Amino acid sequence: MTAFLINLATLAAISGILASTLNFIVGYAGIFSVAHAVFFGLGAYGGAQVALLLVPNPFLACLVAAVIAGGLSLCLALPALRVRGEYFVAASLGLQMVAATLFAELKPLTGGIGGLVGIPRPEILGTIVPVLPLALAALALILWATARLQRGTFGRTLQSIRDADSAAESLGKNVNAAKTLAVVFACAGAGVAGALYALHLSFINVESFTLDQSIQIMAMVIIGGAGTLWGPLVGAVLLLSLPAVISFIPFIPPTEVGAVQQIIYGTAMTLLMIFRPAGLLGDMSKGKSTA
Amino acid sequence: MLFLQLLLNGLQTGAIYALTAAGFALIFGATKIFHVAHGTAFTIAGYVFLFAWGAGWPSWLGVLASIAAAMVFGIVMERLVYRPIQRHEGSFFTVFVAAFGVSIVVQNIIGMIAGRGFATVDTPLSFSAEILPEIFVAPMLWISLATAGVLFVALTLFLTRHPAGVALRALAQNPDLIRTYGLSSNGLSVLAFAIGSALAAPAAIVTAMTTGLNEAIGHHVMLISIAATIVGGIGSLRGAALAGMMLGIAESLALTVVDTQWAEAVSFLVLFGFIIFRPAGIFGVTQTR
């Protein structure tokens, strides 16, 4: 039971990182990316390769993951500078589909469909450490950074870009630089989450980095409340505990648990958008411009 | 010879893509709603036909049932999901998430009822015959090309000649002026959803008879429709249909260079290129978005 709870807590912390970093670009900068799982995946493969080929040092794995995901996030920043709204969603959908194919096909780097197996446990100074404290520390760091950035000049600039980018530009804000920085920060965070995920499970494959995963992260942000600090975290915990709760309901056959879970969160997404578009923790008056 | 064979296969895929993309483009052009559940209308239509076929209904009845199911789905989406959201002035992203939620729900319900994995309708129409040395063509190719052609001509005539069609084009250009002329923009947007969704049904039936359906095919259809609409130029039906055809052919011809699993990626590389270098698409007017 404790092992089950520790596993759930670790996955919740990792999802919390993913949801918080996605919220940073969706909620504050108005960049609606449905390609977050791509950067989660890049980090996971990067971190896993560091652990497999070099040393299973979690800090090095996270650093490499953040550099790879942050660097390649320019693929997402480029369309974000060019287009907005539906066009950007379409571009990020395209990026997600191409990346999933790449993950499945680049066998030397990603192990193909079979994935990477036997990723060593993380070690610090020769002792094996569990991933949970590392994930919690990373989550705390990202929440702290988000809160700081949100209140500072950078966050204000982003919010002004979200609401009216030409107005922000006319006030002398460098819109392109701010958007790019926001995307790099968010994607590097997703990369760290990926490295922790790989070290925690010791096994990764492309299944975890597909469009479904991107939509699930998006659902966490939307259900919790985009543009709030704690909303995405609440959404992550809710969506992750859903399968556990469903498996305790006796009349659902175990083979259908996944489908029932998806139906519940699909319904929740639709109903929330109709009746409470700002999410559970969102401010209704502000929500209209945010979500 | 391989090239010609792939070109013919591409034409068939392209006809399917052109029909679904034209439906999506019609809805998006007239109502400005980014209908990401369009692929779901396709899935529902396909499975209704599959069940009708399985139950031994005559095929014309199955076709009618499938078209009706797609239309009902489109109208229900407009009335129960998009209308309430637009009433409180939700942004495009609210609409996107709500529609995506619906598509997840329908996909899983279909998976639970019909079972997961590919299902096909077996018909002699999809048996290939050798028409030229090493070129195999099934009657379905001609049927799907003819269907796409006839429907597209009918749609063009409707939009240019029929008063309701002209009103739909007017709605696309200036919704406020429509109201000034005493036309109901609500009624017209229901009409756009009905016609747009109905266009997905023939494509779904052709797919069910050839490559087969699975419960997740709606995602793929939706993505292709979005890609074709953007590549063709938002607001241009002709552009969307042409781009759908081009994407189908490109996916097929790409097989001379790469393996099958890359086919979908080809479409998205084209889309990505257009978004970065020519966001207005082939026929689109440059808009600031």
Chai-1 contact restraints between the chains, C-beta under 6 A:
chainA,res_idxA,chainB,res_idxB,connection_type,confidence,min_distance_angstrom,max_distance_angstrom,comment,restraint_id
A,F32,B,F93,contact,1.0,0.0,6.0,A-B,restraint_1
A,P79,B,I275,contact,1.0,0.0,6.0,A-B,restraint_2
A,R82,B,I276,contact,1.0,0.0,6.0,A-B,restraint_3
A,V83,B,I275,contact,1.0,0.0,6.0,A-B,restraint_4
A,V83,B,P279,contact,1.0,0.0,6.0,A-B,restraint_5
A,V83,B,R289,contact,1.0,0.0,6.0,A-B,restraint_6
A,R84,B,R289,contact,1.0,0.0,6.0,A-B,restraint_7
A,G85,B,F92,contact,1.0,0.0,6.0,A-B,restraint_8
A,G85,B,R289,contact,1.0,0.0,6.0,A-B,restraint_9
A,E86,B,F34,contact,1.0,0.0,6.0,A-B,restraint_10
A,E86,B,F92,contact,1.0,0.0,6.0,A-B,restraint_11
A,Y87,B,I275,contact,1.0,0.0,6.0,A-B,restraint_12
A,Y87,B,P279,contact,1.0,0.0,6.0,A-B,restraint_13
A,Y87,B,R289,contact,1.0,0.0,6.0,A-B,restraint_14
A,A90,B,I226,contact,1.0,0.0,6.0,A-B,restraint_15
A,A90,B,I230,contact,1.0,0.0,6.0,A-B,restraint_16
A,A91,B,I275,contact,1.0,0.0,6.0,A-B,restraint_17
A,L93,B,L223,contact,1.0,0.0,6.0,A-B,restraint_18
A,G94,B,F268,contact,1.0,0.0,6.0,A-B,restraint_19
A,G94,B,L271,contact,1.0,0.0,6.0,A-B,restraint_20
A,G94,B,F272,contact,1.0,0.0,6.0,A-B,restraint_21
A,M97,B,E264,contact,1.0,0.0,6.0,A-B,restraint_22
A,M97,B,F268,contact,1.0,0.0,6.0,A-B,restraint_23
A,V98,B,A265,contact,1.0,0.0,6.0,A-B,restraint_24
A,V98,B,F268,contact,1.0,0.0,6.0,A-B,restraint_25
A,T101,B,A265,contact,1.0,0.0,6.0,A-B,restraint_26
A,I222,B,V97,contact,1.0,0.0,6.0,A-B,restraint_27
A,A259,B,N108,contact,1.0,0.0,6.0,A-B,restraint_28
A,A259,B,G111,contact,1.0,0.0,6.0,A-B,restraint_29
A,A259,B,M112,contact,1.0,0.0,6.0,A-B,restraint_30
A,Q262,B,I104,contact,1.0,0.0,6.0,A-B,restraint_31
A,Q262,B,N108,contact,1.0,0.0,6.0,A-B,restraint_32
A,I263,B,V105,contact,1.0,0.0,6.0,A-B,restraint_33
A,I263,B,N108,contact,1.0,0.0,6.0,A-B,restraint_34
A,G266,B,G101,contact,1.0,0.0,6.0,A-B,restraint_35
A,G266,B,I104,contact,1.0,0.0,6.0,A-B,restraint_36
A,G266,B,V105,contact,1.0,0.0,6.0,A-B,restraint_37
A,T267,B,V105,contact,1.0,0.0,6.0,A-B,restraint_38
A,M269,B,V97,contact,1.0,0.0,6.0,A-B,restraint_39
A,M269,B,G101,contact,1.0,0.0,6.0,A-B,restraint_40
A,T270,B,A98,contact,1.0,0.0,6.0,A-B,restraint_41
A,T270,B,G101,contact,1.0,0.0,6.0,A-B,restraint_42
A,T270,B,V102,contact,1.0,0.0,6.0,A-B,restraint_43
A,M273,B,T94,contact,1.0,0.0,6.0,A-B,restraint_44
A,M273,B,V97,contact,1.0,0.0,6.0,A-B,restraint_45
A,M273,B,A98,contact,1.0,0.0,6.0,A-B,restraint_46
A,I274,B,P84,contact,1.0,0.0,6.0,A-B,restraint_47
A,I274,B,I85,contact,1.0,0.0,6.0,A-B,restraint_48
A,P277,B,G90,contact,1.0,0.0,6.0,A-B,restraint_49
A,P277,B,T94,contact,1.0,0.0,6.0,A-B,restraint_50
A,A291,B,T94,contact,1.0,0.0,6.0,A-B,restraint_51
